[in-house]
């Protein structure tokens, strides 16, 4: 019995000593070194994936990145206790959907054309800040501050197979929600450009589970400002004598707040190189 307890004690001491060693068995440093860079990604999808593997769920686990906006985050390690933060998103995208619609003026149910909806948008986010570290072993406390600036806008265009005419003032369309309640149909929508600014302080922890690989979690507090300019909506309609096109301004908005963020805690995987 005493021999077994001695073996357990020795094993525990060895494990503890190994945990405090700041080099791997191959001599690779566990902690990042001055001059290193890191890339961080959202850890939640990976945690959900492996959790699904073990909970007996019949549904196949899948990665689902939910962080929004989808920002790439990174660090530059200045020294053992200081790092510069950077965040970036350059998002440009477009999408086209086609909707089958009957051709007016024909009795053949198979005589169809397609209405088209084109969407385009951009999302740009840039941020930077300072991160400080406390701790000497694998578990570190992190804290600091950062600022983020965002710009977003979008445009949607509708193209119709059946034209509005004096003999056909309400043509068929396959696009959901068309025509509008007043009988007009939307041809273009431009969102007003949205500007956002965030200034925040954060605090959290970072644990290095492998050489220069860590998982971190943090909470933040700060102020946020959002301002959206006026957008435009263009519609076309038949006024009884001719087809008219009319463009109206959509409302603008702004918001301001000071509050905690990451209410559920931001969890990231970090890779240093």
trRosetta pair geometry for C-beta under 8 A, 3 or more apart (Angstrom, degrees):
i j d omega theta_ij theta_ji phi_ij phi_ji
1 4 5.8 -53 -153 32 30 111
1 5 6.6 27 151 -16 64 104
2 5 5.7 -54 -149 37 34 111
2 6 6.3 37 151 -22 65 105
3 6 5.6 -54 -151 34 32 113
3 7 6.5 33 152 -20 65 103
4 7 5.7 -52 -150 34 33 111
4 8 6.4 32 152 -17 65 105
5 8 5.7 -54 -148 37 33 112
5 9 6.2 35 153 -21 66 107
6 9 5.7 -54 -146 36 30 112
6 10 6.3 30 155 -18 65 106
7 10 5.8 -56 -148 37 29 110
7 11 6.3 29 154 -19 64 108
8 11 5.7 -56 -147 37 30 111
8 12 6.2 30 155 -20 65 107
9 12 5.7 -54 -147 36 29 111
9 13 6.3 29 154 -19 64 106
10 13 5.7 -54 -147 36 31 111
10 14 6.3 32 154 -20 65 106
11 14 5.7 -54 -149 35 31 112
11 15 6.3 30 154 -19 65 106
12 15 5.7 -54 -147 36 31 111
12 16 6.3 31 154 -19 65 106
13 16 5.7 -54 -147 37 31 111
13 17 6.3 31 155 -19 65 106
14 17 5.8 -55 -148 36 30 110
14 18 6.3 30 154 -19 64 107
15 18 5.7 -56 -149 36 30 112
15 19 6.4 33 152 -24 65 105
16 19 5.6 -53 -149 32 32 113
16 20 6.6 21 155 -12 64 107
17 20 5.9 -63 -152 40 32 105
17 21 6.6 45 148 -37 65 99
18 21 5.5 -43 -152 14 37 118
19 137 7.5 40 138 -179 81 127
19 138 6.7 -79 178 -3 81 134
20 137 5.6 -60 -129 -123 67 123
21 30 7.6 122 111 -21 63 133
22 29 6.4 -2 145 -151 89 72
22 30 5.0 -123 -163 32 54 110
22 31 5.8 -30 -160 2 110 106
22 137 7.3 -131 -78 -131 93 53
23 27 5.3 -12 175 -146 128 37
23 28 6.4 145 -161 67 74 32
23 29 5.8 -45 -102 -97 74 41
23 30 6.4 -131 -82 -19 19 86
24 27 6.7 -41 67 29 72 17
24 28 4.4 3 29 52 117 90
24 29 8.0 -33 -1 26 83 7
24 30 6.5 133 -47 -71 75 80
24 210 7.8 25 -89 -167 126 63
24 211 4.9 -56 -35 -56 128 118
28 211 4.2 7 118 -127 120 157
28 212 7.6 -86 156 -2 111 103
29 32 7.8 120 118 -103 120 10
29 33 6.1 63 90 -47 163 110
29 211 6.5 109 85 -147 41 98
29 212 7.0 62 92 -49 82 97
30 138 6.5 -62 149 -98 141 86
30 208 5.2 115 161 130 97 139
30 210 7.7 -154 -138 147 81 21
30 211 5.4 -98 -109 -106 45 57
30 212 7.3 -173 -179 -36 28 51
31 80 7.8 37 138 -138 137 85
31 138 7.9 -146 -70 -106 92 47
31 208 6.1 -119 -89 -41 62 169
31 212 7.5 64 158 -83 10 62
32 36 4.3 -136 -167 67 102 150
32 38 6.8 -62 -95 -57 149 117
32 77 4.8 -170 134 -67 126 160
32 83 8.0 41 92 -87 146 132
32 212 5.7 94 -82 -124 70 88
32 272 4.2 -123 -95 -153 109 162
33 36 5.3 106 57 -28 62 115
33 77 6.8 125 92 102 27 145
34 77 5.7 -137 -117 121 34 97
34 78 6.4 -14 -136 145 91 25
34 79 5.1 1 -93 -105 116 45
34 80 7.2 -55 -53 -44 94 57
35 77 6.6 -31 35 76 25 93
36 76 7.8 169 90 -153 44 46
36 77 4.5 20 56 26 85 129
36 212 7.1 -135 -158 -135 151 123
36 272 4.8 29 160 -177 133 107
36 273 6.6 153 -157 74 91 22
37 74 6.3 -1 -179 -180 94 116
37 75 6.8 162 -159 83 48 57
37 76 5.7 -20 -104 -101 74 66
37 77 7.4 -140 -74 4 26 83
37 272 7.1 162 86 -149 35 62
37 273 6.2 -26 65 63 82 75
38 74 5.8 168 84 -156 58 66
38 75 4.3 11 44 45 109 98
38 77 7.4 75 -17 -37 104 99
38 83 7.9 1 19 -165 121 146
38 270 5.1 12 177 -176 131 100
38 271 6.1 157 -153 78 77 41
38 272 4.4 -36 -89 -91 96 68
38 273 7.4 136 -95 13 47 66
39 72 7.1 -36 -150 -172 96 96
39 73 7.5 125 -162 84 49 55
39 74 5.2 -24 -99 -99 54 94
39 270 7.4 166 82 -149 37 57
39 271 5.4 -13 56 58 84 96
40 73 4.3 -32 58 84 111 106
40 74 6.6 -171 9 -82 83 38
40 75 7.5 64 -27 -14 111 95
40 216 7.5 -49 -130 42 129 120
40 268 4.3 11 -175 174 114 135
40 269 6.8 158 -152 79 62 44
40 270 4.7 -21 -97 -97 87 79
40 271 7.8 175 -82 18 41 66
41 268 6.5 142 70 -156 29 82
41 269 5.3 -18 61 58 84 95
42 45 6.3 70 107 3 104 96
42 65 5.7 125 57 -143 135 89
42 66 7.3 -161 158 49 160 63
42 67 4.3 -160 -74 -23 143 131
42 267 7.4 70 -163 82 60 69
42 268 6.4 -59 -103 -107 30 67
42 269 7.8 10 92 15 15 86
43 46 5.5 -63 -165 43 58 112
43 47 5.9 57 142 -24 85 106
43 215 5.9 71 -102 -138 163 100
43 267 4.4 -86 58 128 114 95
43 268 5.5 158 -17 -141 102 11
43 269 4.6 125 -85 -33 97 85
44 47 5.6 -57 -145 38 33 111
44 48 6.2 31 158 -17 68 106
44 66 6.7 -57 89 39 136 107
44 67 7.6 143 30 -49 122 93
44 267 5.7 115 -58 62 77 112
45 48 5.7 -56 -146 39 32 110
45 49 6.1 38 154 -28 66 106
45 63 4.6 61 163 -155 129 73
45 64 5.4 -179 -118 54 108 48
45 65 5.3 -54 -37 -78 144 56
45 66 7.2 155 -62 0 95 83
46 49 5.5 -49 -146 31 32 116
46 50 6.5 19 161 -7 65 104
46 63 7.3 7 -72 -115 55 99
46 269 6.8 33 22 -36 151 138
47 50 6.4 -60 -146 43 28 99
47 51 6.0 32 153 -23 63 113
47 267 7.2 8 -16 111 143 148
48 51 5.4 -57 -143 39 29 116
48 52 6.3 33 158 -23 65 104
48 61 7.3 172 129 -154 75 107
48 64 7.1 -45 80 41 147 98
49 52 6.1 -58 -156 31 26 109
49 53 6.9 28 147 -23 60 103
49 61 4.7 116 -148 157 61 126
49 62 7.1 -110 -107 90 94 9
49 63 5.8 -12 -70 -80 131 67
50 53 5.3 -44 -151 26 41 119
50 54 6.8 21 157 -7 66 108
50 61 7.8 118 -50 174 19 166
51 54 6.3 -74 -155 44 32 98
51 55 6.0 23 158 -25 71 117
52 55 6.0 -59 -131 31 31 107
52 57 5.1 -56 -157 40 82 135
52 59 7.3 -69 -162 84 127 87
52 61 3.5 152 85 -91 136 113
53 61 5.7 -59 -53 -7 72 151
57 61 7.3 101 73 -64 126 84
65 70 6.9 66 131 -118 125 107
67 70 6.2 110 92 -106 88 54
67 71 7.3 -95 136 30 119 76
69 89 5.4 -104 133 4 123 174
69 91 7.5 -130 -172 -8 118 144
69 123 5.9 -166 -139 158 136 135
69 125 5.4 150 78 -20 147 149
69 150 7.1 150 -3 -124 151 134
70 89 6.1 124 82 -122 62 127
70 91 7.1 100 57 -75 105 133
71 87 4.9 15 167 -176 127 106
71 88 6.8 141 -161 65 80 25
71 89 4.6 -82 -104 -45 65 112
71 125 5.5 -68 -100 89 112 137
71 127 7.5 18 -166 20 144 123
72 87 7.0 159 81 -154 49 54
72 88 5.2 -24 61 65 99 82
72 89 6.7 149 10 -77 76 63
73 85 7.2 -24 -165 -166 96 94
73 86 7.2 156 -155 87 51 52
73 87 4.9 -15 -102 -102 75 84
73 268 7.1 -57 67 -133 138 152
74 85 7.6 145 84 -158 45 50
74 86 5.0 -17 65 64 89 98
74 87 7.7 169 22 -81 66 42
75 83 4.5 9 -173 164 116 132
75 84 6.8 144 -159 73 61 47
75 85 5.9 -29 -101 -100 74 55
75 86 7.4 175 -85 20 27 79
75 131 6.6 -53 -122 36 119 140
75 270 7.5 16 11 -153 124 126
75 272 7.8 -38 69 -101 112 92
76 83 6.3 164 77 -164 41 78
76 84 4.6 -6 54 54 98 100
76 86 7.3 46 -11 -8 96 115
77 82 7.8 121 -164 90 54 53
77 83 4.9 -36 -104 -104 52 101
77 272 7.3 30 -27 -141 133 124
78 82 4.4 -37 61 100 117 102
78 83 6.1 -174 8 -98 81 35
78 84 6.4 84 -40 -20 108 89
79 82 5.1 37 45 39 86 97
80 133 7.3 -115 145 75 56 124
81 132 6.0 8 161 -160 85 76
81 133 5.0 -145 -143 60 51 83
81 134 7.3 40 -136 -78 103 47
82 130 7.1 -29 -158 -168 91 96
82 131 7.4 140 -159 83 44 57
82 132 6.0 -18 -99 -107 64 65
82 133 7.3 -131 -50 16 26 89
83 130 7.7 146 81 -162 46 51
83 131 4.6 -19 67 66 93 105
83 133 7.1 54 -2 -25 104 113
84 128 7.1 -10 177 -166 94 96
84 129 7.6 162 -163 86 57 37
84 130 6.4 -35 -111 -105 57 58
84 131 7.5 178 -95 21 8 84
85 127 7.4 -32 124 124 105 95
85 128 6.1 152 89 -159 74 45
85 129 4.2 -6 54 61 122 83
85 130 6.8 -120 9 -49 95 11
85 131 5.3 95 -47 -26 106 108
85 144 7.2 154 -16 105 128 145
85 146 5.3 -56 80 -95 141 129
86 127 7.0 147 -163 89 38 65
86 128 5.4 -4 -105 -104 63 79
87 125 6.7 -43 128 128 103 104
87 126 7.1 145 88 -164 72 28
87 127 3.7 4 52 56 111 109
87 128 7.2 -151 22 -62 75 41
87 146 7.5 76 -1 171 121 143
87 148 6.3 -26 72 -107 135 108
88 125 6.9 158 -157 90 25 73
88 126 5.9 15 -110 -110 69 64
88 127 7.6 -145 -59 31 46 70
89 123 6.1 -29 127 118 122 95
89 124 6.6 178 93 -145 76 29
89 125 4.1 33 39 41 106 100
89 126 8.0 -132 35 -57 61 47
90 124 5.9 18 -114 -115 56 81
91 121 7.8 -3 122 112 101 87
91 122 6.2 151 93 -160 68 50
91 123 3.9 0 61 56 124 91
91 124 7.0 -153 33 -66 71 47
92 121 7.7 -170 -144 97 44 45
92 122 4.9 -6 -101 -107 71 89
93 120 7.0 -176 98 -144 48 54
93 121 6.0 -8 61 59 85 79
93 122 7.7 160 19 -86 64 46
94 118 6.9 -8 -172 -174 104 89
94 119 6.5 164 -155 90 55 55
94 120 4.3 -11 -103 -99 90 84
94 121 7.8 156 -84 17 51 58
95 118 7.4 162 85 -155 47 47
95 119 4.7 -5 56 58 92 103
95 120 7.8 -179 20 -72 60 47
96 116 6.4 -14 -167 -167 98 101
96 117 7.1 159 -153 83 49 52
96 118 5.1 -12 -102 -103 83 74
96 119 7.6 -168 -73 22 39 68
97 116 7.3 154 82 -155 48 52
97 117 4.7 -7 58 57 96 102
97 119 7.9 28 0 -3 99 105
98 114 4.3 -2 -172 -178 108 132
98 115 7.2 149 -158 76 55 45
98 116 5.6 -21 -102 -100 70 73
98 117 8.0 -166 -75 22 27 71
99 114 6.4 137 63 -159 37 73
99 115 4.7 -21 62 61 97 97
99 116 7.7 -170 20 -74 76 27
99 117 7.2 44 -11 -9 111 105
99 173 7.6 47 99 166 128 71
99 174 3.4 -172 138 108 103 110
99 175 5.1 158 42 -74 155 54
99 176 7.6 -156 -114 -17 154 68
100 112 5.1 11 -169 170 98 139
100 113 7.7 153 -149 86 56 27
100 114 5.9 -42 -94 -99 46 74
100 174 5.2 143 78 -102 37 165
101 112 6.4 150 75 -158 31 88
101 113 6.1 -28 66 70 84 73
101 114 6.9 130 18 -119 84 23
101 115 5.2 53 -10 -18 133 102
101 160 7.9 -27 50 -156 163 76
101 161 5.7 175 67 37 118 126
101 162 6.8 -110 124 -7 131 110
101 172 5.3 163 178 126 106 99
101 173 5.4 -42 -118 -148 150 25
101 174 3.6 -135 -65 -26 88 98
101 175 7.9 -30 -60 -14 129 65
102 106 7.5 -147 173 64 91 98
102 109 7.1 -53 -115 -144 118 51
102 111 7.0 62 -157 85 71 74
102 112 5.8 -59 -101 -104 40 78
102 172 5.0 -25 62 120 87 165
103 106 5.1 34 90 18 101 125
103 111 4.8 -74 37 133 118 98
103 112 6.3 -165 -18 -112 85 22
103 113 5.4 84 -74 -8 94 102
103 161 6.8 -85 -98 134 75 125
103 162 6.8 162 -139 -77 48 102
103 172 7.8 -151 -108 57 6 128
104 162 4.8 81 3 -133 114 136
104 168 5.5 108 136 -144 154 147
104 171 5.3 -104 -24 -142 148 87
104 172 5.4 166 -62 10 95 102
105 168 7.5 -67 -50 -72 100 144
106 111 4.4 -50 113 79 155 153
108 111 4.0 83 83 -16 108 111
113 161 3.5 153 103 -152 131 154
113 162 7.5 152 54 -42 130 74
114 161 6.2 120 60 -56 27 128
114 174 7.4 -57 -142 40 49 140
115 158 7.1 -3 175 -171 109 87
115 159 6.6 172 -163 89 62 59
115 160 5.2 -9 -119 -117 103 53
115 161 5.6 -103 -69 -8 64 90
115 173 5.5 57 -63 -157 155 83
115 174 5.0 -178 23 47 116 89
115 175 4.9 -99 115 -38 145 98
115 178 7.8 -160 175 66 165 151
116 158 7.4 155 85 -157 55 43
116 159 4.3 1 56 55 100 107
117 156 6.6 -8 -172 -170 93 99
117 157 7.3 162 -154 83 46 50
117 158 5.6 -12 -103 -103 75 69
117 159 7.8 -159 -69 24 34 71
117 175 6.1 122 -54 -123 116 120
118 156 7.0 162 85 -154 52 49
118 157 4.6 -4 56 55 101 99
118 159 7.5 41 -6 -6 102 106
119 154 6.9 -8 -171 -174 89 109
119 155 7.4 163 -152 86 47 50
119 156 5.0 -10 -103 -104 77 82
120 154 6.8 167 92 -154 46 63
120 155 5.2 -8 62 58 92 93
120 156 8.0 179 24 -77 61 42
121 152 7.2 10 180 -171 107 83
121 153 6.5 -169 -146 97 74 47
121 154 3.6 -17 -98 -104 109 86
121 155 7.1 174 -75 18 63 60
121 191 7.9 22 -114 32 107 129
122 151 7.5 -6 113 113 104 91
122 152 6.8 -170 93 -138 60 47
122 153 5.9 10 49 52 89 81
122 154 7.8 -174 20 -77 53 57
123 150 7.3 -15 -170 -166 78 102
123 151 7.7 165 -152 87 36 54
123 152 4.9 7 -109 -106 72 95
124 150 6.8 158 88 -154 55 53
124 151 4.6 -3 58 57 104 96
124 152 7.4 -170 26 -70 63 54
125 148 6.2 1 -172 -175 99 107
125 149 7.2 167 -149 86 53 46
125 150 4.5 -10 -101 -102 83 88
125 151 7.9 -171 -71 25 46 59
126 148 7.2 166 88 -151 38 62
126 149 5.4 -11 61 59 86 93
126 150 7.9 173 22 -80 58 46
127 146 5.7 53 169 162 111 115
127 147 6.3 -167 -145 96 80 44
127 148 3.5 -23 -91 -100 120 79
127 149 7.0 169 -77 17 65 60
127 198 7.8 -21 -108 66 124 104
128 146 6.4 -159 110 -148 25 91
128 147 6.7 -8 59 55 65 79
129 144 5.9 127 146 134 111 115
129 145 5.4 -143 -155 108 118 47
129 146 2.5 -84 -41 -95 147 79
129 147 6.4 146 -74 9 94 57
130 144 4.8 -147 100 -161 64 123
130 145 6.3 17 50 53 86 72
130 146 7.4 -177 22 -75 46 70
131 142 5.8 -8 -173 -168 107 107
131 143 7.5 147 -153 78 63 25
131 144 4.2 -120 -106 -1 41 155
132 142 7.1 154 80 -154 48 56
132 143 5.5 -24 61 68 97 76
132 144 5.3 149 7 -71 75 96
133 140 5.0 -11 -164 177 102 134
133 141 7.1 144 -159 78 50 53
133 142 5.6 -19 -100 -100 68 74
133 206 7.5 -52 -124 39 107 130
134 140 6.4 149 72 -165 42 77
134 141 4.4 -11 59 59 100 104
134 142 7.8 -166 22 -72 71 31
134 143 7.8 13 -1 12 107 104
135 139 5.9 -123 -156 103 149 55
135 140 3.6 -155 49 -112 137 62
135 141 5.8 139 -33 11 111 69
138 207 5.8 38 143 -160 93 70
138 208 4.6 -126 -150 56 79 86
138 209 7.4 86 -173 -73 128 37
139 205 6.6 -12 -168 -172 89 112
139 206 7.6 156 -153 83 44 47
139 207 5.1 -10 -101 -104 72 84
139 208 8.0 -137 -61 19 34 73
140 205 6.9 153 83 -160 48 61
140 206 4.8 -15 63 62 100 94
140 207 7.6 -178 23 -78 68 39
140 208 7.8 48 -3 -17 106 97
141 203 7.6 -11 -178 -169 96 86
141 204 7.6 164 -159 93 58 34
141 205 5.9 -41 -106 -103 52 69
141 206 7.9 158 -107 20 7 78
142 202 7.7 -8 118 114 95 100
142 203 7.2 163 92 -155 58 41
142 204 5.2 -15 63 68 99 80
142 205 6.7 162 15 -104 87 15
142 206 5.3 58 -27 -14 125 111
142 216 6.7 6 17 -152 147 128
142 218 6.7 -63 83 -90 113 117
143 201 7.6 10 -174 177 87 92
143 202 6.6 -172 -143 95 49 58
143 203 4.5 3 -105 -107 94 75
143 204 7.5 159 -76 22 57 56
144 201 7.3 -162 108 -149 29 66
144 202 6.2 -8 61 56 66 88
145 199 7.5 12 -178 -179 108 76
145 200 6.7 180 -148 97 70 44
145 201 4.8 -36 -95 -101 88 66
145 202 7.1 156 -95 13 36 75
145 222 7.9 124 -142 -89 91 131
146 199 7.9 -166 98 -145 40 46
146 200 6.2 -12 61 63 76 85
146 202 7.1 -1 13 0 103 119
147 197 7.4 -12 -172 -170 96 84
147 198 6.8 165 -155 88 50 58
147 199 5.0 -9 -107 -103 87 73
147 200 7.8 155 -90 20 41 65
148 196 7.7 -8 113 113 94 98
148 197 7.3 163 86 -153 57 40
148 198 4.4 1 53 54 99 105
148 200 7.8 0 6 12 104 108
149 195 7.7 -24 -168 -166 85 83
149 196 7.2 155 -159 85 40 61
149 197 5.7 -4 -106 -104 70 73
150 194 7.5 -15 116 114 99 93
150 195 7.1 150 84 -159 62 38
150 196 4.0 -1 54 54 109 105
150 197 7.7 -155 23 -64 74 36
150 198 7.9 36 -6 -3 107 102
151 193 6.7 -14 -164 -174 88 104
151 194 7.1 151 -155 81 39 59
151 195 6.0 -5 -101 -103 70 66
151 196 7.9 -155 -62 23 33 74
152 191 7.9 -29 126 107 88 135
152 193 7.2 154 79 -159 44 57
152 194 4.4 -13 60 57 94 108
152 196 7.8 23 4 -3 106 109
153 190 7.8 -1 -178 -175 103 82
153 191 5.7 -179 -155 80 59 97
153 192 7.5 -96 -120 129 92 22
153 193 4.6 -33 -77 -103 116 68
153 194 6.8 174 -70 14 59 74
154 190 7.7 176 93 -151 51 45
154 191 4.6 42 51 17 83 126
155 188 7.2 -13 -172 -167 91 93
155 189 7.1 167 -154 88 47 55
155 190 5.0 -5 -109 -107 86 73
155 191 7.3 -126 -68 15 46 76
156 188 7.0 162 88 -153 58 46
156 189 4.5 4 53 53 102 99
157 187 7.0 -3 -155 161 66 62
157 188 5.2 -5 -109 -104 69 82
158 175 6.1 20 -142 -102 119 174
158 178 7.0 153 -164 -80 154 150
158 185 7.1 -122 110 152 146 100
158 186 5.7 94 13 101 143 75
158 187 5.3 -121 60 -132 93 35
158 188 7.1 -139 21 -60 77 43
159 187 8.0 62 -81 -147 42 82
160 163 7.0 139 98 -84 107 40
160 171 6.9 114 158 90 133 130
160 173 5.7 -53 -130 -108 112 110
160 175 7.6 -88 -95 -2 87 125
160 178 7.9 -150 -92 153 118 151
160 185 6.8 49 -57 123 147 152
161 173 7.9 157 35 -113 83 65
162 168 7.0 -98 171 141 111 140
162 171 3.4 -170 123 172 120 134
162 172 5.5 85 9 52 158 70
162 173 6.8 -127 44 -70 110 70
163 168 7.6 92 87 82 62 120
163 171 6.6 123 75 -38 21 161
164 168 6.9 -148 -146 101 37 79
164 169 6.1 35 -162 -144 92 42
164 170 7.9 27 -121 -71 90 21
164 171 6.0 -127 -83 -4 54 113
164 185 7.7 -176 -56 26 125 119
164 236 6.2 -170 14 131 146 112
164 237 7.2 -146 -155 -144 165 19
164 238 5.2 -159 170 -48 118 102
164 243 5.0 131 96 -114 113 121
165 168 4.7 45 50 44 95 86
165 169 7.2 -104 75 -67 41 47
165 171 7.8 74 14 -57 79 114
165 238 7.6 6 95 -91 12 137
165 243 7.4 -44 -97 -52 31 121
166 169 7.0 7 -146 -63 23 90
166 238 6.9 158 -99 -152 44 134
166 241 7.9 -11 -108 -165 111 23
166 242 7.8 -32 -74 -98 99 37
168 171 5.1 55 148 -78 112 85
169 183 7.7 10 140 171 103 122
169 238 3.8 -109 -136 50 100 149
170 179 6.5 -96 -144 -3 86 147
170 183 6.3 -75 -96 -155 107 95
170 238 8.0 -105 -47 26 57 123
173 178 4.6 -59 104 107 146 117
173 179 6.8 113 25 -47 136 67
173 185 6.7 133 -32 -127 163 147
175 178 4.3 35 81 19 103 131
177 180 7.5 13 159 -94 79 57
178 185 4.9 54 -156 -137 104 104
178 186 6.8 -115 -99 32 103 82
179 183 5.6 21 126 -162 144 30
179 184 6.2 166 -174 87 110 22
179 185 4.3 -84 -119 -73 82 88
180 183 7.0 -34 72 36 74 18
180 184 5.0 -8 41 68 118 75
180 185 6.3 180 -6 -95 83 36
180 186 6.4 91 -50 -32 114 89
180 235 6.7 -37 1 -130 141 138
182 237 7.6 -35 115 -104 99 150
183 237 6.2 87 107 -138 88 115
184 235 4.2 51 150 163 130 129
184 236 6.5 162 -162 77 90 30
184 237 3.8 -60 -104 -67 88 117
184 246 7.8 -55 -141 42 153 112
185 235 6.4 155 77 -155 28 85
185 236 6.1 -23 62 59 81 80
185 237 7.3 148 14 -77 63 70
186 189 6.3 9 176 -47 129 101
186 233 6.4 -53 -133 -172 110 99
186 234 7.1 107 -159 80 65 52
186 235 5.3 -50 -96 -97 51 81
187 234 5.1 -54 63 104 96 101
187 235 6.6 150 6 -118 84 26
187 236 5.5 53 -32 -11 126 105
187 245 7.2 -37 25 -135 146 107
188 232 7.4 3 114 110 100 100
188 233 7.3 174 93 -151 59 40
188 234 4.3 20 52 41 96 115
189 231 7.1 27 179 154 74 127
189 232 7.4 -179 -150 93 39 57
189 233 5.1 2 -110 -110 78 79
189 234 7.6 -144 -66 25 43 69
190 231 5.2 -171 99 -164 66 88
190 232 4.5 20 47 48 108 90
190 233 7.7 -151 29 -67 64 43
191 194 7.3 -27 142 -26 116 101
191 228 7.7 -59 168 -165 93 117
191 231 4.7 -54 -146 -103 26 138
191 250 7.9 -53 -126 63 47 145
192 228 4.9 107 88 165 114 81
192 229 3.7 -155 -177 83 114 63
192 230 5.0 144 -89 79 132 13
192 231 4.0 -109 -33 -53 73 73
192 250 6.9 -141 -26 75 104 102
192 252 5.8 -56 77 -107 178 83
193 228 7.3 -177 92 -148 36 59
193 229 5.0 22 49 27 76 119
194 226 6.7 -6 -173 -169 101 96
194 227 7.2 164 -153 86 56 43
194 228 4.4 -18 -101 -100 83 87
194 229 7.7 -141 -72 14 40 71
195 226 7.3 164 88 -152 51 48
195 227 5.0 -9 60 61 96 92
195 228 7.7 -179 22 -79 62 41
196 224 7.1 -11 -170 -171 99 92
196 225 6.8 162 -154 89 52 55
196 226 4.6 -9 -105 -103 88 80
196 227 7.7 177 -78 22 46 60
197 224 7.3 164 87 -154 52 48
197 225 4.6 -2 57 58 96 103
197 226 7.9 -169 24 -71 60 44
198 222 6.4 87 178 104 80 129
198 223 7.3 180 -147 92 51 50
198 224 4.9 -6 -105 -107 84 82
198 225 7.7 -167 -71 26 45 64
199 222 5.1 -151 101 -178 54 125
199 223 5.4 6 56 54 93 89
200 220 4.5 26 169 175 130 124
200 221 6.5 153 -155 78 84 27
200 222 3.0 -130 -103 3 59 148
200 223 7.6 -163 -74 30 63 44
200 261 6.4 -46 -125 24 146 131
201 220 6.5 161 84 -154 41 74
201 221 5.6 -17 60 63 90 80
201 222 5.8 148 10 -67 62 99
202 218 4.9 32 175 168 116 129
202 219 6.7 170 -149 88 73 36
202 220 4.1 -34 -94 -95 86 88
202 221 7.8 162 -84 18 44 60
202 262 7.9 51 -126 19 107 143
203 218 6.5 163 85 -151 27 87
203 219 6.2 -17 62 60 76 82
203 220 7.9 153 16 -90 59 45
204 216 6.0 82 125 173 129 93
204 217 5.2 -158 -162 100 119 50
204 218 2.9 -87 -40 -94 144 70
204 219 6.4 147 -75 11 90 59
204 265 7.9 128 -119 -152 114 90
204 266 7.7 -66 -90 62 155 88
205 216 6.7 -168 97 -145 46 68
205 217 6.0 6 52 53 81 84
205 218 7.8 179 20 -77 45 64
206 214 5.1 33 178 159 96 141
206 215 7.5 174 -150 87 58 36
206 216 3.9 -16 -102 -99 82 104
206 270 7.2 -15 -146 25 118 145
207 214 5.9 161 81 -156 38 90
207 215 5.7 -12 59 58 92 81
207 216 7.4 169 17 -82 60 54
208 211 7.9 32 174 -114 113 16
208 212 7.5 -6 -145 -78 117 14
208 213 6.8 113 -153 73 71 45
208 214 4.5 -49 -91 -89 58 99
209 213 6.3 -58 63 101 78 94
209 214 6.7 135 9 -118 74 43
209 215 6.5 24 -8 1 121 99
210 213 4.1 3 68 52 99 119
212 271 7.0 56 134 -166 88 51
212 272 3.8 -113 -169 66 100 103
212 273 6.9 116 148 -70 143 45
213 269 7.5 -10 -171 -174 88 90
213 270 7.1 162 -155 86 43 61
213 271 5.8 -2 -109 -107 78 66
213 272 7.3 -140 -66 21 39 81
214 269 7.6 162 87 -157 45 48
214 270 4.7 -12 62 59 90 108
214 272 7.7 39 3 -15 102 108
215 267 6.8 1 -178 -173 98 91
215 268 7.1 168 -154 86 54 46
215 269 5.8 -27 -101 -101 73 61
215 270 7.3 176 -89 15 22 84
216 267 7.3 170 88 -149 44 47
216 268 5.1 -13 59 58 90 94
216 270 5.9 31 -1 -15 114 126
217 265 5.0 10 -172 174 112 112
217 266 6.5 161 -149 80 56 50
217 267 4.9 -14 -96 -97 91 72
217 268 7.6 170 -79 17 43 69
218 262 6.4 31 99 107 70 169
218 265 7.2 147 63 -157 26 70
218 266 5.3 -20 57 57 80 101
219 260 6.5 -13 175 -167 106 111
219 261 7.6 158 -171 76 61 54
219 262 5.2 -159 -126 86 49 113
219 265 6.1 -49 -70 -104 84 68
219 266 7.7 163 -80 14 35 83
220 260 6.8 142 87 -162 50 61
220 261 4.5 -17 74 57 105 98
220 262 5.3 87 17 15 91 114
220 266 7.8 21 -12 1 106 124
221 258 8.0 41 175 176 82 78
221 259 7.3 -117 -142 129 71 27
221 260 4.9 -37 -95 -102 83 63
221 261 7.1 177 -86 12 30 75
222 258 7.0 -100 144 -142 26 72
222 261 7.1 -32 37 -2 88 117
223 256 7.3 -3 -174 -171 101 83
223 257 6.9 174 -149 94 61 41
223 258 4.6 -29 -95 -95 80 82
224 255 7.7 0 111 110 95 97
224 256 7.2 174 89 -147 56 42
224 257 5.4 -5 55 60 94 85
224 258 7.8 171 16 -84 67 37
224 259 7.7 -42 12 35 110 90
224 261 7.9 100 -45 -68 129 128
225 254 7.7 -9 -173 -172 79 95
225 255 7.4 175 -150 89 40 57
225 256 5.2 3 -108 -107 75 82
226 253 7.9 2 115 113 99 92
226 254 6.5 173 95 -152 60 51
226 255 4.8 8 54 50 101 94
226 256 7.8 -162 27 -69 64 46
227 252 7.8 12 -179 173 75 107
227 253 7.7 -173 -148 98 41 50
227 254 4.5 1 -109 -110 73 97
228 231 7.9 -23 160 -35 105 98
228 252 5.8 -172 98 -157 71 69
228 253 4.9 16 48 54 110 81
228 254 7.1 -162 23 -72 65 53
229 252 5.5 -37 -161 -118 25 119
230 249 4.8 -9 178 -169 129 110
230 250 6.2 156 -165 67 69 59
230 251 7.0 -85 -117 -178 78 12
230 252 4.6 -64 -63 -55 65 102
231 249 7.2 136 76 -163 41 58
231 250 4.1 -9 64 47 93 120
232 247 5.6 -1 -172 -173 112 106
232 248 7.2 154 -152 80 63 36
232 249 6.2 -41 -98 -106 65 49
232 250 6.7 -137 -65 1 14 91
233 247 7.1 163 83 -150 38 59
233 248 5.6 -18 62 61 89 85
233 250 5.8 83 -17 -51 104 106
234 245 6.3 8 -176 -179 103 98
234 246 7.0 168 -149 86 59 38
234 247 4.5 -23 -95 -95 84 83
235 245 7.3 174 90 -151 38 56
235 246 5.7 -16 61 61 83 87
235 248 7.9 -1 9 8 103 103
236 243 6.2 14 -179 178 107 100
236 244 6.9 173 -150 89 61 44
236 245 4.9 -26 -97 -98 84 74
236 246 7.7 156 -91 17 36 69
237 243 7.3 171 90 -151 25 62
237 244 5.9 -20 64 60 74 88
237 246 7.4 -19 21 11 105 112
238 242 7.3 -152 -144 113 68 19
238 243 5.5 -40 -93 -95 70 64
238 244 7.6 139 -112 14 21 78
239 242 6.5 -4 44 58 98 60
239 243 8.0 152 5 -115 79 16
239 244 5.2 37 -24 -4 118 127
260 263 6.4 101 111 -88 106 75
262 265 5.8 59 156 -113 101 16
262 266 4.4 -67 -131 -26 131 92
